[in-house]
Amino acid sequence: MKFTKFLAAAVMTGVMASPVFAATELTVYTAVEAEDLKKYAERFNEDHPDININWVRDSTGIVTAKLLAEKENPQADVIWGLAATSLLLMKSEDMLEPYAPAGLDGLDSKFRDKSEPPTWTGMDAWVAAICVNTVEAEANNLPMPASWQDLTNPVYKGHIAMPNPNSSGTGFLDVSSWLQIFGEDDGWAFMDGLHQNIHHYTHSGSKPCKQAASGEVAIGVSFAFRGAKSKADGAPLEIIIPSEGIGWDMEATAIVKGTDNMEAAKTLVDWSITDKANMMYNEGYAVIGKQALAKPVEHFPSNIPESMIDNDFEWAANNRKRILAEWQKRYDSKSEPKS
Amino acid sequence: MLVFMGVIACYLVVALALPLYAILSKSFKNNDGEFVGLANYLEYFNTPSLTYSIQNSLTISIITTLISVTIAFTLAYGLSRSCMRLKGLFKIIALVPILVPSLLPGIALVYLFGRQGLIKELLFGHDIYGPIGIVISEVFFTLPHALIIIMTALSIADARLYEAAQSLNAGKVKTFFTVTLPGARYGLISAGFVVFTLTITDFGAPKVIGGDFNVLATDIYKQVIGQQNFEMGAVVSLILLLPAGVAFTVDRIMQRKQVALLSARAVAYEPKPSTSFDWIMFSWATIVSIFILTILGTCQYAALIKFYPYDLTLSLKNYQFDLMDGGGWESFYNSLELACWTAVIGTVLVFLGAYMVEKGKGFHLGRSLFQFLAMLPMAVPGLVLGLAYIFFFNSPNNPLNFLYHTMAILVISTVTHFYTVAHLTAVTALKQMDPEFESVASSLKTPFYRTFTRITVPVCLPAILDISIYLFVNAMTTVSAVVFLYGPHTSLASVAVLNMDDAGDIAPAAAMGMMIFYTNASVRILHGLLSRGVLRKTQSWRSR
């Protein structure tokens, strides 16, 4: 008797665990760091084992390009973990399904689309930061920068890398925030000065910090999350939050219009703003959608929340084309012989 | 037979002609799909930072061509005209770069000449990120291609010409310029065009080591991936198509002018030992080999170091691909799958196609049209093909839409991308077969498929094996076409190298690149053993 019971239980768990059990397959596009994806899916499956997540992971620029390329024939069901600026772009192309997830009221008002019902909800904020390699800084006699303006100091000539805003979401975040912090004219003037010191522009937003971590450059303009990770890996890094304030963007979640799996998609989006999900984001990110739950994160500077500027995402999204064209005109031929 | 030919022609139309038409029409449309004429082109030519790239691309390609062809020629000269030792080994080493993705030399150069580079002093303060890095990488990448062509050109030399030169009292230098060089000129020109085309269309090296030196290939990527500006991507693609197309066309015309150098009465040239000359050539071959091995060795070293340059302990940490961008170990197995499918399907398709063109009777116009389609992929850069596939296959009106994001579309694009060289190999092998076989067979009322399976395939087996290994190796290393096409379950190892490098995970990128190298090297060795066995079995008729 006992044995049959055990057998029944074993069969049950077997059935439960096996994906054959009427699992819904959700195709989820994301730009979340590759090393976190497994964790995200596992935590979600603890509560919803019947939904199977198929990740499509790439950098922000590539995922955005993919989504836009597939506009006529969307392949994704849900977007979980893509820059809010990218989602705003998709919203303007009418590619997102408006949906108010359960528990929306608990979310910080900054962390949601302003439309009613919202087309996207935020998860966590990723913030700009300066990664300084202390070993290289010492070897080259470089002072520690404390502000963005410091970076235009000629001592840093040839020691700074930053992401190209034309290919990197972080790069655009930097540029659009400088224009908001300093105003248009002074913002471009600041970038003119910074440009003199840039060694190279990278395609991806995390690369400048990783290059700073390995000493390829002394200073990388990147984002705090990446710096904290590299520091945890043992890189001689200092993460600087510049005194003028820092640009930031959200990782956000949205349902793609026309999905065949609406129920499962809604379940995932509901889950993505639960306390449990927020605490999971908090393992890597200091600022999350439900900031009341947030605990300090190791290697993260503590003054991040108050340093975040009042970022106008709509303005940034609406002026994106113009800003990128201007940036390209001014700086995108760095290696050209200067006349 | 006509049916077969129709099927393969249809394949080339669907996999090549229609996508190219899609990209062409895209370049005349705006974001909303309305026809705007030349507006995109006007915008392009009024954006200096974009048009600079044309000049950059041309400069890089011309410099690379000069260097690569010079090295290849001198090396090939040593290999075929001297009596130096270790010729076999030098030749194997020189052909190694074919087995690695073009991203790999760039990664090695970062470790060698970057800020923390092992031998950065050798650059005398110059910056490796930029034209210098691109040219070194491209020379590494194109050298074997140039070497193969020039070796072939130098190997057919008529000893009687050299004897004549000697009896006319011509010096060594004079003989070189009046006999050797003219004899190899078509090979040199052809090698030059191949290197030029490979360089101007390559995307891997400028992406990894180019810094802010923009070239056309990286511009396409930036327009599409960075700015989601597909129309401008299409415009740059078509501009990139031009120089590649011109180089290709000129090369074909030159080839047609070539007349047989080796007449039936020719005597094969045998190099005579000469201590000083052999030593010079030996040293030169050693230097070239060290260059190639250093690049590979650096990558393997970097892959095994825990945290360069601050923690130099050995570790396998960089092989934890599942924790990095790019798709993890799955991408490696996907690449293997892609390479196998490409090798099998591609070989069948290419060989059948070549057979129809070469041995088919009648239907002349169709056959020349087919021949044209088969030559076309050579002139189409991979990035352009990849972008064209997005436009064509992901259109909801396309009944083939279901292929999008599958392994099948990767196989189709890869077979198409590498069709031409495979096709030429097959045609060359088939040309060697006397048409009498077909005549006899048809007079005996033997159906063509029986002649095909009983005679043609066995006789051409060496060429068939060569085609399959060519397709396999290239499917493992290619980035350009597939970078726009891989899907959730079809990430690829070569693209993983690109993405890991892009994210700054350069050591894991090197590790994955070396995995590709080891795979290709093993398959190559296996192919060598297999060919030897097969040759003994099927080619014994060649010897008496």
Chai-1 contact restraints between the chains, C-beta under 6 A:
chainA,res_idxA,chainB,res_idxB,connection_type,confidence,min_distance_angstrom,max_distance_angstrom,comment,restraint_id
A,A34,B,M324,contact,1.0,0.0,6.0,A-B,restraint_1
A,A34,B,D325,contact,1.0,0.0,6.0,A-B,restraint_2
A,E35,B,L323,contact,1.0,0.0,6.0,A-B,restraint_3
A,N54,B,P488,contact,1.0,0.0,6.0,A-B,restraint_4
A,V56,B,P488,contact,1.0,0.0,6.0,A-B,restraint_5
A,G61,B,I225,contact,1.0,0.0,6.0,A-B,restraint_6
A,G61,B,G226,contact,1.0,0.0,6.0,A-B,restraint_7
A,I62,B,I225,contact,1.0,0.0,6.0,A-B,restraint_8
A,A65,B,V224,contact,1.0,0.0,6.0,A-B,restraint_9
A,A65,B,I225,contact,1.0,0.0,6.0,A-B,restraint_10
A,A65,B,Q228,contact,1.0,0.0,6.0,A-B,restraint_11
A,L68,B,Q228,contact,1.0,0.0,6.0,A-B,restraint_12
A,A69,B,I390,contact,1.0,0.0,6.0,A-B,restraint_13
A,E72,B,P396,contact,1.0,0.0,6.0,A-B,restraint_14
A,N73,B,P396,contact,1.0,0.0,6.0,A-B,restraint_15
A,N166,B,K222,contact,1.0,0.0,6.0,A-B,restraint_16
A,N166,B,G226,contact,1.0,0.0,6.0,A-B,restraint_17
A,N166,B,Q227,contact,1.0,0.0,6.0,A-B,restraint_18
A,S167,B,K222,contact,1.0,0.0,6.0,A-B,restraint_19
A,S167,B,G226,contact,1.0,0.0,6.0,A-B,restraint_20
A,H200,B,Y129,contact,1.0,0.0,6.0,A-B,restraint_21
A,H200,B,G211,contact,1.0,0.0,6.0,A-B,restraint_22
A,H200,B,D212,contact,1.0,0.0,6.0,A-B,restraint_23
A,Y201,B,D212,contact,1.0,0.0,6.0,A-B,restraint_24
A,H203,B,D502,contact,1.0,0.0,6.0,A-B,restraint_25
A,S204,B,D502,contact,1.0,0.0,6.0,A-B,restraint_26
A,S204,B,A503,contact,1.0,0.0,6.0,A-B,restraint_27
A,S206,B,A503,contact,1.0,0.0,6.0,A-B,restraint_28
A,S206,B,G504,contact,1.0,0.0,6.0,A-B,restraint_29
A,K207,B,G504,contact,1.0,0.0,6.0,A-B,restraint_30
A,K210,B,G504,contact,1.0,0.0,6.0,A-B,restraint_31
A,Q211,B,G504,contact,1.0,0.0,6.0,A-B,restraint_32
A,G215,B,Q116,contact,1.0,0.0,6.0,A-B,restraint_33
A,G215,B,P309,contact,1.0,0.0,6.0,A-B,restraint_34
A,E216,B,G114,contact,1.0,0.0,6.0,A-B,restraint_35
A,E216,B,R115,contact,1.0,0.0,6.0,A-B,restraint_36
A,G234,B,F307,contact,1.0,0.0,6.0,A-B,restraint_37
A,Q328,B,S49,contact,1.0,0.0,6.0,A-B,restraint_38
A,D332,B,S49,contact,1.0,0.0,6.0,A-B,restraint_39
A,S333,B,S49,contact,1.0,0.0,6.0,A-B,restraint_40
A,S333,B,Y52,contact,1.0,0.0,6.0,A-B,restraint_41
A,K334,B,D212,contact,1.0,0.0,6.0,A-B,restraint_42
A,S335,B,G130,contact,1.0,0.0,6.0,A-B,restraint_43
A,S335,B,D212,contact,1.0,0.0,6.0,A-B,restraint_44
A,S335,B,F213,contact,1.0,0.0,6.0,A-B,restraint_45
A,E336,B,Y52,contact,1.0,0.0,6.0,A-B,restraint_46
